[in-house]
Amino acid sequence: MKEHDKTAHDPFRLQRHRTPLAGGALAIVVLLIAVLLLASCGDGRPGFWRRGGQNEAALSCPRPASVTGSEFNAQEAGLRALRRAAFRGDVFAQLELGSRYAAVRATDKNIEDPIESAVWYAMALANDEGYAPINGVDRKGGVFGGGLRPLSKYDDCRAFERHRAYQVLDRQLSRMSREEQEAVRDRVIYILSTQDAEGYRTLARLHDGLYGPFGEPEDNREAREALGRAPDGQGLGQKRPRGGYWAAINLFQRNDVDAYLYNYLAVQTGDVGAYVLMKDFERSSPGRAQYAGFVEAKARQWTPPFEFYPLEAPASGVPFSDESRPRGDAYEYALSRMQGELPFVHVGRALRYLGVTPEAVTAPEQLSRQQIEAFEAMIGHATESRLSPVERVRAIQLAAVNGSSEAQLVLAVMYAEGIGLPADYARSFKWFSEAARQGSPEAKFAMSTYFALGVAGVADQDKADAVAFRIESALSGFGPSASRLQALLSQVSRAQQQRR
């Protein structure tokens, strides 16, 4: 008893007993923390950043100050710069545009547009720059799995960016009507269709059930999370989605016909890699090859949802600029023919129809600087005080879209001849049809020619329709049709006189 009391009142002896225990506990805690930190390097890692331990600014990929700045008076110029980069496939510009139009910052409230925001979040999710591995590091080895390798933060921050994009897009689409969702889908299809083979291949993956919701690999972590298949503890956010992001993943419906169609359109651009991928698509699932004939006919009639990116007048007064630019030799050659083969008066008439000029000018030097800048502002382009070849094409396109039968006729001829735009018989037929519907005798004459000769996949040969359009054109006063009709009538009258 005395010995016990002695121990109890001897602080140094008590400390000697506790030191080994405390030291062992501390070592265990340190080892446990090290294991967790190292385990966080694998795909199945707990990852403290995934538990909400840091704010979004720390988890997001860094942005240049010129992109993230408030820009105040330079807001419109900043949007144009972002759109230019986004149309060219910069995934971070696409994410930034999605954030801008969502008005995450107070300074962007004046440009808030949920549809436009959803478009760019969808584009970012479909962009392989957002999910293709950058580093070749095997991060699945863990502590006991054969050596530690460096960890790339770039892949991690991109994963978080895509996780957040899925969240925001799903929330936006969930609040939209079906028509608004279709507007998002059509705009994405248009943007990708301006990117030639690369864009068409992306569209093919968006419709292919063997890929993730936005064309990523099916086993991609964010894709599995969006589908509600992420195992417990492996979600990227503070809360694991219950059942997936269904509004986001159903933006594009999966079907083999559309997947084949866009692969076929990619091949038509002359891209050799697209041909290899199309053949791989045919072999990837039983029965896919049987769609070949049907898809070929459908592809000949396919046109993008828009002639160019839809111009609107948002409350902010900052229009959506179409930053798609000519890609490839076919586009450049078509543009080079504008100056020598398309009289400028057609551009002048389009500008008059749009209200830019009071009368149709016949030469570019007749346009004032203010008139040119007014049109450039109208289509959301930077004011350069001169009409570029692309802007001349846009003037005719914009007038056609807004209902000018004369511009529709000119645009149809441009597509038929490959002037200003690469030859496209499906689009040519579309605009001849629009002009004919408005009573253009020249367009009716052209339609009669289409049906008389037949254009494979666009307008089947139909003699009855050819005659009907020819007669309508003649009755409307078109010279060639009128003379042809008079010749036919004279032949009929002579035949009747001979019978008498």
C-alpha positions in Angstrom: 0.0 0.0 0.0 2.8 2.3 0.8 4.5 1.4 -2.5 1.4 2.2 -4.4 1.1 5.5 -2.7 4.7 6.3 -3.5 4.0 5.6 -7.2 0.9 7.7 -7.2 2.8 10.7 -5.7 5.9 10.3 -7.9 5.3 12.5 -11.0 8.5 11.5 -12.7 7.8 7.8 -12.3 4.3 8.3 -13.8 5.7 10.2 -16.7 8.2 7.3 -17.4 5.2 4.9 -17.6 3.2 7.2 -20.0 5.9 8.2 -22.4 6.1 4.8 -24.3 2.3 4.8 -24.6 2.0 8.4 -25.9 4.9 7.9 -28.3 3.4 4.8 -29.8 0.0 6.5 -30.2 1.6 9.5 -31.9 3.5 7.2 -34.3 0.2 5.4 -35.1 -1.6 8.6 -35.8 1.2 9.9 -38.1 1.4 6.6 -39.9 -2.4 6.6 -40.4 -2.3 10.2 -41.8 0.5 9.2 -44.2 -1.4 6.2 -45.4 -4.5 8.3 -46.1 -2.6 10.9 -47.9 -0.8 8.3 -50.1 -4.0 6.4 -50.6 -5.6 9.6 -51.9 -3.4 9.3 -55.0 -5.4 6.4 -56.5 -8.7 6.5 -58.4 -10.4 5.0 -55.4 -8.8 7.4 -53.0 -10.7 9.0 -50.2 -9.2 12.3 -51.1 -9.6 15.0 -48.5 -10.4 17.6 -51.3 -13.4 15.4 -52.2 -14.9 15.7 -48.7 -15.4 19.4 -48.9 -12.3 20.2 -46.8 -11.4 23.0 -49.2 -13.4 25.6 -51.0 -14.2 25.5 -54.7 -11.6 28.1 -55.5 -8.9 25.8 -54.2 -10.3 22.7 -56.1 -10.9 24.5 -59.4 -8.2 24.8 -62.1 -6.5 28.2 -62.0 -7.5 30.8 -64.6 -5.5 33.8 -65.9 -6.4 37.1 -64.4 -7.4 38.5 -67.8 -10.1 35.8 -68.0 -11.3 35.9 -64.4 -11.2 39.7 -64.0 -14.4 41.7 -63.7 -13.6 43.6 -66.9 -16.4 46.2 -66.2 -16.3 48.4 -69.3 -14.5 45.7 -71.3 -17.2 43.1 -70.6 -18.2 42.7 -74.3 -14.6 42.5 -75.5 -14.0 39.8 -72.8 -16.9 37.8 -74.0 -15.8 37.9 -77.6 -12.3 36.7 -76.6 -13.8 33.9 -74.6 -16.2 32.9 -77.4 -13.4 32.9 -79.9 -11.4 30.5 -77.8 -14.5 28.4 -76.9 -15.4 27.9 -80.6 -11.9 26.7 -81.2 -12.2 24.0 -78.5 -10.6 25.6 -75.4 -12.3 23.7 -72.5 -11.5 26.3 -69.9 -12.9 29.1 -72.1 -16.1 27.0 -72.4 -16.3 26.5 -68.6 -15.7 30.2 -68.1 -18.5 31.1 -70.5 -20.8 28.7 -68.7 -20.0 30.5 -65.5 -20.4 34.0 -67.0 -23.8 33.3 -68.5 -24.9 31.6 -65.3 -24.1 34.9 -63.5 -22.1 33.3 -60.7 -20.5 36.7 -60.1 -22.5 39.8 -59.3 -20.8 41.7 -62.2 -22.3 39.2 -64.7 -25.9 39.6 -63.7 -26.6 41.8 -66.8 -25.6 39.0 -69.2 -27.4 36.1 -67.3 -28.8 33.5 -69.8 -29.4 30.0 -68.5 -29.7 28.5 -72.1 -26.4 30.0 -73.2 -24.8 28.9 -70.0 -26.1 25.3 -70.4 -24.7 25.3 -74.0 -21.2 26.0 -72.9 -21.2 23.7 -69.9 -22.4 20.9 -72.3 -19.6 21.8 -74.7 -17.0 21.6 -71.9 -18.3 18.2 -70.9 -18.1 16.9 -74.5 -14.6 18.3 -75.0 -12.0 15.6 -74.7 -9.5 18.2 -73.4 -11.5 18.0 -70.1 -11.1 14.2 -69.5 -8.3 12.8 -71.7 -5.4 11.8 -69.3 -2.5 14.2 -69.5 0.0 12.4 -67.3 1.0 8.8 -67.6 1.2 8.3 -63.9 -0.1 5.0 -62.4 -1.8 6.3 -59.2 -3.3 2.9 -58.2 -0.3 1.5 -56.6 -1.0 2.9 -53.2 1.5 2.4 -50.3 2.2 -1.3 -50.9 1.6 -1.4 -54.7 5.1 -1.1 -56.1 6.5 2.3 -55.7 5.1 5.9 -55.5 5.0 8.2 -58.4 4.3 12.0 -58.7 0.7 13.2 -58.6 -0.6 15.6 -61.3 -2.9 18.2 -59.9 -4.1 19.0 -63.4 -6.0 15.8 -63.9 -7.5 16.3 -60.4 -8.7 19.9 -61.0 -10.2 18.9 -64.4 -12.1 16.1 -62.7 -13.5 18.5 -60.2 -14.4 21.0 -63.0 -16.3 18.3 -64.9 -18.0 17.2 -61.7 -19.2 20.7 -61.0 -20.2 21.2 -64.7 -22.4 18.1 -64.5 -24.0 19.5 -61.3 -24.7 22.9 -62.8 -25.9 21.7 -66.1 -28.3 19.2 -64.5 -29.8 21.9 -62.3 -30.2 24.3 -65.3 -31.8 21.7 -67.6 -34.1 20.5 -64.8 -35.6 24.0 -64.7 -36.1 24.3 -68.5 -39.1 23.5 -70.7 -38.7 21.0 -73.5 -38.3 23.8 -76.0 -35.5 25.4 -74.1 -33.7 22.1 -73.7 -34.1 21.6 -77.5 -32.6 25.0 -78.0 -29.5 24.0 -75.9 -29.2 20.8 -77.9 -29.5 22.5 -81.3 -26.9 25.1 -80.4 -24.4 22.5 -79.3 -25.0 20.5 -82.6 -24.4 23.7 -84.6 -21.1 24.6 -82.8 -19.7 21.1 -83.2 -20.8 21.0 -86.9 -18.5 24.0 -87.6 -15.5 22.0 -86.4 -15.4 19.6 -89.3 -14.4 15.9 -88.7 -13.4 16.5 -85.0 -16.8 18.0 -84.3 -18.8 15.3 -86.1 -16.8 12.6 -84.3 -17.8 14.3 -81.0 -21.4 14.3 -82.0 -21.2 10.6 -82.9 -19.9 9.8 -79.4 -22.7 11.9 -77.8 -25.2 9.6 -79.5 -23.3 6.3 -79.1 -24.5 4.2 -76.2 -21.1 2.6 -75.8 -19.7 5.9 -74.4 -20.4 8.0 -71.4 -23.2 10.7 -71.4 -21.0 13.3 -73.1 -18.8 11.1 -75.2 -16.2 10.3 -72.5 -15.1 6.7 -71.9 -17.8 4.7 -70.2 -15.7 4.0 -67.1 -14.8 7.7 -66.6 -15.4 8.6 -63.0 -17.5 11.6 -63.6 -19.6 9.8 -66.2 -20.3 7.0 -63.8 -21.2 9.5 -61.1 -23.6 11.2 -63.5 -25.2 7.9 -64.3 -25.5 7.2 -60.6 -23.0 4.3 -60.7 -20.2 5.8 -58.6 -19.4 3.4 -55.7 -20.0 4.8 -52.3 -17.1 7.0 -51.1 -15.9 7.7 -54.7 -18.1 10.7 -55.6 -16.3 13.9 -56.4 -18.4 16.3 -54.4 -19.5 16.8 -50.9 -22.7 14.9 -51.7 -23.0 11.9 -53.9 -25.8 12.3 -56.4 -28.8 10.1 -55.7 -29.7 8.3 -58.9 -27.4 10.4 -61.2 -27.9 13.7 -63.1 -30.7 12.6 -65.3 -31.5 15.9 -66.9 -27.9 16.3 -68.1 -27.4 12.8 -69.3 -30.6 12.8 -71.3 -29.8 16.0 -73.3 -28.7 13.7 -76.2 -30.7 10.6 -76.8 -28.6 7.5 -77.6 -29.3 5.6 -80.9 -27.2 3.8 -83.4 -28.6 5.7 -86.5 -27.6 9.2 -85.3 -24.2 7.8 -84.1 -23.6 6.3 -87.5 -24.9 9.5 -89.2 -22.3 11.7 -87.6 -19.5 9.3 -88.1 -20.5 9.3 -91.8 -20.5 13.1 -91.9 -17.0 13.1 -90.4 -15.9 10.8 -93.2 -17.4 13.2 -95.8 -15.0 15.9 -94.7 -12.1 13.8 -96.1 -10.7 12.8 -92.7 -8.9 9.5 -92.9 -9.1 8.9 -89.2 -12.9 9.4 -89.3 -13.1 6.5 -91.8 -11.2 4.2 -89.5 -13.5 5.2 -86.6 -16.6 4.6 -88.7 -15.5 1.1 -89.6 -14.7 0.5 -86.0 -18.3 1.7 -85.2 -19.8 -0.8 -87.7 -17.9 -3.7 -86.1 -18.5 -2.6 -82.5 -22.0 -4.0 -82.2 -24.1 -6.6 -84.2 -26.4 -5.1 -86.8 -24.8 -1.6 -86.9 -23.5 -2.1 -90.4 -27.0 -2.7 -91.8 -27.8 1.0 -91.3 -25.2 2.0 -94.0 -27.6 2.6 -96.9 -30.2 4.4 -94.8 -27.6 6.6 -93.1 -26.0 7.6 -96.5 -29.4 8.9 -97.8 -30.0 10.7 -94.5 -26.6 12.3 -94.5 -27.2 13.8 -98.0 -30.2 15.7 -96.6 -28.7 16.7 -93.3 -28.2 20.4 -92.5 -27.2 22.0 -89.2 -30.0 23.4 -87.0 -28.9 27.0 -87.8 -27.4 28.8 -90.7 -25.1 30.5 -88.2 -25.2 30.9 -84.5 -28.6 32.4 -83.6 -28.5 36.1 -83.2 -30.5 37.4 -80.3 -30.8 40.6 -78.4 -30.3 39.8 -74.7 -31.3 42.4 -72.1 -27.6 43.2 -71.7 -27.3 44.3 -75.3 -24.3 42.1 -75.7 -25.2 39.8 -78.7 -24.0 36.2 -79.0 -21.1 36.3 -81.5 -20.6 33.4 -83.9 -16.9 32.8 -83.8 -16.9 29.8 -86.1 -14.2 30.5 -88.7 -13.4 28.9 -92.1 -11.6 25.6 -91.6 -9.7 23.9 -94.4 -8.9 24.6 -98.0 -12.6 24.2 -99.2 -13.7 27.1 -96.9 -10.8 29.3 -97.8 -11.2 28.7 -101.6 -15.0 29.4 -101.3 -14.3 32.7 -99.5 -11.7 33.7 -102.1 -14.4 33.5 -104.8 -16.6 36.1 -103.0 -14.8 39.2 -104.3 -14.5 38.2 -108.0 -17.7 36.2 -108.6 -20.4 37.6 -106.3 -21.4 41.2 -107.2 -21.2 43.4 -104.1 -24.7 44.7 -104.8 -26.1 41.4 -103.3 -24.3 42.3 -100.1 -25.6 45.8 -100.4 -29.2 44.7 -100.8 -28.9 42.4 -97.8 -27.6 45.3 -95.7 -30.5 47.5 -96.9 -33.0 44.7 -95.9 -31.4 44.6 -92.5 -31.8 48.4 -92.1 -28.1 49.1 -92.0 -28.2 51.3 -95.1 -31.1 53.3 -96.6 -30.4 52.0 -100.1 -28.5 49.2 -101.7 -24.8 50.1 -102.3 -22.9 48.5 -105.2 -19.4 48.8 -103.8 -17.8 48.5 -100.3 -16.3 52.0 -100.5 -19.9 53.4 -100.6 -20.4 52.2 -97.0 -19.6 54.6 -94.2 -17.6 53.6 -91.2 -20.6 54.0 -88.9 -22.7 51.7 -91.2 -20.0 49.0 -91.2 -19.5 49.2 -87.4 -23.3 49.1 -86.9 -23.5 45.8 -88.8 -20.4 44.3 -87.0 -22.0 45.2 -83.7 -25.3 43.6 -84.9 -23.6 40.2 -85.5 -21.4 40.5 -82.4 -18.1 41.0 -84.1 -15.3 43.4 -83.1 -15.6 46.7 -84.9 -12.8 46.8 -87.5 -14.5 49.4 -89.9 -14.2 47.1 -92.9 -16.3 44.1 -94.1 -14.3 40.9 -94.1 -15.2 38.2 -96.5 -16.8 36.2 -93.7 -18.9 39.3 -92.7 -20.1 39.7 -96.3 -21.3 36.1 -96.2 -22.9 36.8 -92.8 -24.8 39.8 -94.2 -26.5 37.6 -96.8 -27.1 34.8 -94.3 -28.7 37.1 -91.8 -31.0 38.7 -94.4 -32.0 35.2 -95.6 -32.7 34.0 -92.0 -34.8 37.1 -91.4 -37.0 36.5 -94.4 -35.5 38.2 -97.5 -36.5 36.1 -100.5 -33.8 37.8 -102.5 -31.1 36.9 -100.0 -32.5 33.4 -99.7 -32.1 33.0 -103.5 -28.6 34.4 -103.5 -27.6 32.1 -100.6 -29.0 29.1 -102.4 -26.9 30.0 -105.5 -23.8 30.5 -103.3 -24.2 26.9 -101.8 -24.9 25.5 -105.3 -21.8 27.0 -106.8 -19.5 27.0 -103.8 -19.1 30.7 -103.6 -18.4 32.1 -100.1 -19.4 28.8 -98.7 -18.4 25.2 -99.6 -20.8 23.6 -102.1 -23.7 21.9 -100.3 -26.7 20.8 -102.3 -28.9 20.0 -99.3 -28.5 23.6 -98.1 -28.9 25.0 -101.6 -32.2 23.1 -102.0 -33.3 24.3 -98.6 -32.9 28.0 -99.5 -34.3 27.6 -102.9 -37.4 26.0 -101.2 -37.6 29.0 -98.8 -37.4 31.5 -101.6 -39.9 29.6 -103.8 -42.3 29.5 -100.8 -42.2 33.3 -100.8 -43.0 33.5 -104.5 -39.6 34.0 -106.1 -39.9 33.0 -109.8 -36.2 32.4 -110.1 -36.3 30.0 -107.1 -39.3 28.2 -108.6 -37.3 27.8 -111.9 -34.4 26.4 -109.9 -36.7 24.0 -108.1 -38.0 22.7 -111.4 -34.5 22.0 -112.5 -33.8 20.1 -109.2 -36.8 17.9 -109.8 -36.2 17.5 -113.5 -32.6 16.3 -113.1 -32.8 14.8 -109.6 -30.1 15.3 -107.0 -29.2 12.1 -105.2 -30.4 12.1 -101.6 -31.6 15.7 -101.8 -34.5 15.8 -104.4 -35.5 12.7 -106.2 -36.4 13.0 -109.9 -40.0 14.0 -110.2 -41.3 15.1 -113.6 -44.6 16.2 -112.3 -43.1 18.5 -109.7 -40.6 19.8 -112.2 -43.4 20.8 -114.6 -45.5 22.4 -111.8 -42.6 24.5 -110.6 -41.7 25.5 -114.3 -45.3 26.7 -114.9 -45.4 28.6 -111.6 -42.1 30.3 -112.5 -43.4 31.2 -116.0 -46.7 32.6 -114.6 -44.6 34.7 -112.2 -42.9 36.3 -115.2 -39.4 34.6 -115.1 -37.9 35.0 -118.6 -36.5 31.5 -119.3 -39.6 29.8 -118.0 -41.9 32.1 -119.8 -40.2 31.5 -123.2 -40.2 27.8 -122.6 -43.9 27.8 -121.7 -44.7 29.8 -124.8 -42.8 27.3 -126.9 -44.8 24.4 -125.4 -48.1 26.2 -125.9 -47.3 27.0 -129.5 -46.4 23.3 -130.1 -49.7 22.2 -128.5 -51.7 24.7 -130.7 -49.9 23.6 -133.9 -50.7 19.9 -133.1 -54.4 20.8 -132.7 -54.4 22.7 -136.0 -52.9 19.7 -137.8 -55.6 17.4 -136.5 -58.3 19.7 -138.0 
